[in-house]
Amino acid sequence: MGADEPGRGPRRRWRLPPPGWRRVVALRRAAAGLLVLVALGLLAAPGVAPAGTPVLVAARDLAPGVALAPADVVVRTLPAEAVPGGALADPAGVTGRQVVGGVRAGEALTDVRLLGPAAAVAAAGVPDAAGVPVRLADAGVAALLAPGARVDLVGAAGPGSAVAATADPDPVVLASGAVVLAVLPAPDRTAGSGPVVVVALPAGLAARVATASLREEVTVTLR
């Protein structure tokens, strides 16, 4: 009998499976089962926190000098490569602290964005810098100031002031090139007093300005 019979197609020749095929099939089935188990495990634990670093971000746009309330910040998890240096993570640790400059909603809060030693050092550019609150003699001047502005601090030679008691009655420059950190808004000022501006200065000048501001009113000249 020939390989092909008349009126019929070619006869199909069956080949034996290659050696080890049962093992390959078993491995494939085991891998598929493992994937199913992993998927079921992920579905059973939807509350697992995503990998990343918790960071405080502004919950809304924040005006310069505003004191932070708990509702002003929210904790978000960011990838490690997206976390800025000095990022803050504790909501309780920032409550009541003033913002340096304006902050946009969603912006990560860092140590230099809030009033404190880190902000003073970053603004003044010297490691011993400090923030000094100064009550200005002229409330109108405060409206011209913004965070980051450079000013000279001048002692007012009014009656009874330390400057007026010296031999030279002219106003004295207490410090040059101070950097404005914040201008405190009206709700944070003492009733009936002048506006308060916080400036960054090296430690020696900061102590001089702080002492002078206790005895006399201070004004600034803009650079």
C-alpha positions as CSV (number, residue, x, y, z in Angstrom):
1,M,0.0,0.0,0.0
2,G,1.4,3.4,-1.0
3,A,1.9,6.3,1.3
4,D,-1.2,8.0,0.0
5,E,-4.5,6.2,-1.0
6,P,-6.4,7.3,-4.1
7,G,-9.1,9.9,-3.3
8,R,-7.6,10.8,0.0
9,G,-5.3,13.5,1.2
10,P,-1.8,13.0,2.4
11,R,-1.6,10.8,5.4
12,R,-0.6,12.7,8.6
13,R,2.5,11.5,10.1
14,W,2.6,11.7,14.0
15,R,5.8,12.6,15.7
16,L,6.8,11.8,19.2
17,P,7.2,14.8,21.6
18,P,10.7,15.9,22.3
19,P,12.4,14.5,25.5
20,G,11.6,16.5,28.6
21,W,8.3,18.0,27.3
22,R,6.4,16.9,30.4
23,R,8.8,18.8,32.6
24,V,8.5,22.0,30.5
25,V,4.7,21.8,30.7
26,A,4.8,21.3,34.5
27,L,7.1,24.3,34.9
28,R,4.8,26.5,32.8
29,R,1.8,25.4,34.9
30,A,3.6,26.1,38.1
31,A,4.6,29.6,37.0
32,A,1.0,30.4,35.9
33,G,-0.2,29.2,39.3
34,L,2.3,31.4,41.1
35,L,1.2,34.5,39.2
36,V,-2.4,33.8,40.1
37,L,-1.5,33.5,43.8
38,V,0.4,36.8,43.7
39,A,-2.5,38.6,42.1
40,L,-4.9,37.2,44.7
41,G,-2.6,38.3,47.4
42,L,-2.6,41.9,46.1
43,L,-6.3,41.9,45.8
44,A,-6.7,40.7,49.4
45,A,-4.5,43.5,50.7
46,P,-5.6,46.8,49.1
47,G,-4.5,48.9,52.1
48,V,-0.8,48.2,51.7
49,A,1.0,51.6,51.6
50,P,2.9,52.4,48.4
51,A,6.6,52.5,48.6
52,G,8.0,56.0,49.1
53,T,8.7,58.7,51.7
54,P,6.0,60.7,53.6
55,V,6.4,64.4,53.1
56,L,4.3,67.4,54.2
57,V,2.9,69.5,51.3
58,A,0.7,72.6,51.4
59,A,-3.0,71.8,51.2
60,R,-3.7,75.2,49.7
61,D,-1.9,78.3,48.5
62,L,-0.2,79.9,51.6
63,A,0.4,83.7,51.8
64,P,3.8,84.9,53.1
65,G,4.1,85.1,56.8
66,V,0.9,83.1,57.5
67,A,1.0,80.9,60.6
68,L,0.3,77.3,59.7
69,A,-2.8,75.5,61.0
70,P,-3.3,71.7,60.9
71,A,-5.7,72.1,57.9
72,D,-2.9,73.9,55.9
73,V,-0.8,70.8,55.4
74,V,-1.3,67.2,54.3
75,V,1.0,64.2,54.2
76,R,1.8,62.7,50.8
77,T,4.0,59.8,49.8
78,L,6.6,60.8,47.2
79,P,9.3,58.7,45.5
80,A,12.7,59.0,47.2
81,E,14.2,60.8,44.2
82,A,11.4,63.5,44.3
83,V,11.9,64.3,48.0
84,P,13.7,67.7,48.4
85,G,16.4,68.2,51.0
86,G,15.2,69.3,54.4
87,A,11.7,68.0,53.7
88,L,9.4,68.0,56.7
89,A,7.0,65.1,57.6
90,D,5.5,65.8,61.1
91,P,2.3,68.0,60.9
92,A,2.4,68.7,64.6
93,G,6.0,70.1,64.3
94,V,4.9,72.9,61.9
95,T,1.7,74.0,63.5
96,G,1.9,77.8,64.4
97,R,5.1,78.4,62.4
98,Q,5.2,81.2,59.9
99,V,5.8,80.6,56.2
100,V,8.8,82.3,54.5
101,G,7.5,83.6,51.2
102,G,4.4,82.3,49.4
103,V,3.8,78.6,49.0
104,R,1.7,77.0,46.3
105,A,-0.8,74.2,46.9
106,G,1.0,70.8,46.6
107,E,4.5,72.3,47.2
108,A,6.6,70.2,49.6
109,L,7.5,72.0,52.8
110,T,11.1,72.1,53.8
111,D,13.0,73.6,56.7
112,V,14.0,76.7,54.7
113,R,10.3,77.5,53.9
114,L,9.5,78.2,57.6
115,L,10.8,80.8,59.9
116,G,13.7,79.3,61.9
117,P,17.5,78.9,61.9
118,A,17.6,77.0,58.6
119,A,15.7,79.7,56.8
120,A,18.0,82.4,58.3
121,V,21.2,80.5,57.3
122,A,19.9,79.9,53.8
123,A,18.9,83.6,53.3
124,A,22.0,85.2,54.9
125,G,24.5,82.7,53.4
126,V,26.5,82.3,56.7
127,P,26.4,79.4,59.1
128,D,25.8,81.5,62.2
129,A,22.9,83.5,60.9
130,A,19.8,84.2,63.0
131,G,16.4,85.6,62.4
132,V,15.6,88.9,64.2
133,P,12.1,90.4,64.6
134,V,12.2,94.1,64.2
135,R,9.3,96.5,64.9
136,L,9.3,99.2,62.3
137,A,8.8,102.9,63.1
138,D,6.8,103.5,59.8
139,A,4.0,101.1,59.1
140,G,4.0,102.2,55.4
141,V,7.5,100.9,54.9
142,A,6.4,97.3,55.7
143,A,4.0,97.4,52.7
144,L,7.0,97.8,50.4
145,L,8.8,94.8,51.8
146,A,8.7,91.2,50.6
147,P,10.6,88.0,51.6
148,G,14.0,88.0,49.9
149,A,14.4,91.8,49.8
150,R,17.7,93.2,51.1
151,V,17.5,96.2,53.4
152,D,19.7,98.3,55.7
153,L,18.4,98.7,59.3
154,V,18.6,102.2,60.7
155,G,18.2,103.3,64.3
156,A,15.6,106.2,64.6
157,A,17.0,109.2,66.4
158,G,13.8,110.0,68.3
159,P,13.6,111.6,71.8
160,G,15.0,109.4,74.4
161,S,16.5,106.9,72.0
162,A,20.0,105.6,72.3
163,V,21.0,107.3,69.0
164,A,19.8,110.7,70.2
165,A,21.8,110.4,73.4
166,T,25.1,110.1,71.5
167,A,27.3,113.0,70.4
168,D,26.2,112.3,66.8
169,P,22.5,112.9,66.5
170,D,22.2,111.5,63.0
171,P,20.5,108.1,62.5
172,V,22.9,105.1,62.8
173,V,23.0,102.2,60.4
174,L,22.7,99.2,62.7
175,A,23.2,96.6,60.0
176,S,23.6,96.5,56.2
177,G,22.3,93.9,53.7
178,A,19.8,92.2,56.0
179,V,17.5,89.8,54.1
180,V,13.8,90.0,54.8
181,L,12.4,86.6,55.9
182,A,8.8,87.5,56.6
183,V,6.5,90.5,57.2
184,L,4.0,89.4,59.8
185,P,0.4,90.0,58.8
186,A,-1.9,92.2,60.9
187,P,-3.5,89.4,63.0
188,D,0.0,88.4,64.3
189,R,0.9,91.9,65.5
190,T,0.3,93.4,68.9
191,A,-2.7,95.8,68.9
192,G,-1.7,99.4,68.5
193,S,1.9,98.7,67.6
194,G,3.9,99.0,64.4
195,P,4.4,96.1,62.0
196,V,7.1,93.4,62.6
197,V,9.6,92.4,60.0
198,V,11.8,89.3,60.5
199,V,15.3,89.7,58.9
200,A,18.2,87.3,58.6
201,L,21.6,88.6,59.8
202,P,25.0,87.1,61.0
203,A,25.0,86.4,64.7
204,G,27.0,89.5,65.7
205,L,24.8,91.9,63.8
206,A,21.6,90.1,64.9
207,A,22.4,90.6,68.5
208,R,23.1,94.4,67.9
209,V,19.9,94.9,66.1
210,A,17.9,92.9,68.6
211,T,19.3,95.0,71.5
212,A,18.7,98.3,69.7
213,S,15.1,97.3,68.8
214,L,14.3,96.9,72.5
215,R,15.3,100.6,73.2
216,E,14.1,102.4,70.1
217,E,12.1,102.1,66.9
218,V,14.0,101.0,63.8
219,T,13.4,101.8,60.2
220,V,14.8,100.3,57.0
221,T,16.2,101.5,53.7
222,L,15.6,99.4,50.6
223,R,18.4,98.3,48.4
